[in-house]
Amino acid sequence: MESYTAIFVIAALIVLTAAIMIVRDSNENKRRFLARTQKAWGKLPHIKQSAEEYECISLYFRDCCRDLEGSLVDDITWNDCDFDRIFRQMNATVSSPGEDVLYSWLRTPVTDTGVLSGREKMIRHYAKDEHSRIEVMRILYGIGRIGKMSVYAHIRKLREAGKIGAGKYIVLCILMCLGLAALFINPVAALAIILPVTAANIITYLRQKDETGIYVKSLSCVLSLAEAAERLSACEDECVRGYRDELKELARRLAPMRRGSFLVTSSTNTDTGMGGALVEYLKILFHFDLIKFDQMVASYKGNEDACLRIFEIAGTLDAAIAVASWREYLGKWCEPELLRLEKAFVEVKNMYHPLLLEPVPVSFTGEGGVLVTGSNASGKSTFLKSMAISSILAQSVHTVPAEAYKASFVRTYTSMALRDDIGSGESYFIVEIRSLKRIVDAAAEGGVPVLGIIDEVLRGTNTIERISASSQILKELAGTKALIFAATHDIELSRILEGLYENYHFTEKIEGGDVKFDYQLRKGPAVSRNAIALLEACGYDAAVAKAAREQAERFERTGEWRL
């Protein structure tokens, strides 16, 4: 009898120890989370992601957001503007849904003022109310990030899940329970049951986990979303309040999945420490997650829409908080004033590129066509990129890196950092004219006007045909409602397009053999040509520079080239 009592006491102590460890781990995680969140606010995020993990972030956008109101930022424009880097700078989210939704916002600028004002209200609220922000972030942190696959990718993966048959796992679980119960009656006989059953359970579990492990992890993601919906519905935050009834209903629909699924829920990536390890051992021995698997898959497949809606709400809250933190990081920013006009228009004051550590602000007002000339590295491309980035940020996260921004709603297209397409065998010039054609086609359409950004028009061909073709393409664009910015080295275009395009330029000075740029935008076409002088400044032989200068002057007099 005393031996039975000792066994009972030991078992009770094991259970109590496990409970204490789980509570301790939970409290320690909360403490660390609070400290980390407060320290990270307004700072540059440092989320380490592999190329595969980062690629997975775009999956939600490509599946679910292509039909949203507004114009997509196509891949050419996204790459031209270095938006991968801007997204990483902005991505202070704490959950996979948050970064997916934030990414989709940047890829789908909107023209609905109601949507933008709703985002602005959320962003402003979380910027001011630290208590509510941390409370919501702690709930969203429970959803977390799931390794190489995003939460959305796991949700989508469940569409492929089939039943595995829970009967054999129930039998093995019962045998294990009988063996443990037999310890109180006949310990020797109990061990004869427990040892072979334990071996069978381990082998069976590991074998089945190879087939269903991905789905079990996906179900854990769904359960984390369901738990987040329940916790958010009880949250007093004013932004969450508008979703409260909807979240309660969504959580109710997913409730059958949650009943008896504690051990499955505990397998999410946010469960760490000794308590989490103990739970994993219990799953191997008792197969609780496998027994629940069939029922959970069946329940999910009838409620995928509910799961995706929770995903969207959670992601929206997380994305808004990330933008609020990014505003703090920027320091200088403004809310845009956006107008619904028939013709594209923009007015910016002290606009800058958000990726530059020491940017030089630029102010500009204009519509129609703008031709920008100047030497390499003088600031043309940075100015054009800043204009495109500002327009997209204004209509996505309602935040512009500028002192003031007033503009019409636009669809933004760029043609800048192009390259040969080796895969298709297309030359640089073919890639370039295809890129320009999409801007021409978009500008010819009705609806929201176009902001077109073109850097070095048709640089991929010879001078004569480049100037001729460029002038005609830019002339055609000037006859639309678009606002076109075109940078060029061909000063001839300034004369050819006079009256159709306003001329602006950047310039530089050469002092003491050094090239100095002030990156200031000036009215009028470039009046100086410093390319040959730059050869001298960079150490080329003086004879080479002199001969090049004489050759250029001779061509201007005679119209002929010769060495």
Secondary structure, DSSP 8 states (H G I E B T S, - for coil): -HHHHHHHHHHHHHHHHHHHHHHHHHHHHHHHHHHHHHHHTTS-------HHHHHHHHHHHHHHSTTSSS----HHHHHHTTHHHHHHHH---SSHHHHHHHHHHHHS----HHHHHHHHHHHHHHHH-HHHHHHHHHHHHTT---TTS-HHHHHHHGGG-----SHHHHHHHHHHHHHHHHTTT-HHHHHHHHHHHHHHHHHHHHHHHHHHHHHHHHHHHHHHHHHHHHHHHT---HHHHTTHHHHHHHHHHTHHHHTT-HHHHTTSTT--SHHHHHHHHHHHHH-HHHHHHHHHHHHHHT-HHHHHHHHHHHHHHHHHHHHHHHHHHH-S-B--EEE--SS-EEEEEEE--TT-SS---EEEEEESEEEEE--TTSSHHHHHHHHHHHHHHHTTTS-BSSSEEEEE--EEEEE-S---BTTTTB-HHHHHHHHHHHHHHHHHSSSS-EEEEEESTTTTS-HHHHHHHHHHHHHHHHTSS-EEEEEES-THHHHHTBTTBEEEE--EEEETTEEEE----EES------HHHHHHHTT--HHHHHHHHHHHHHHHHHS----
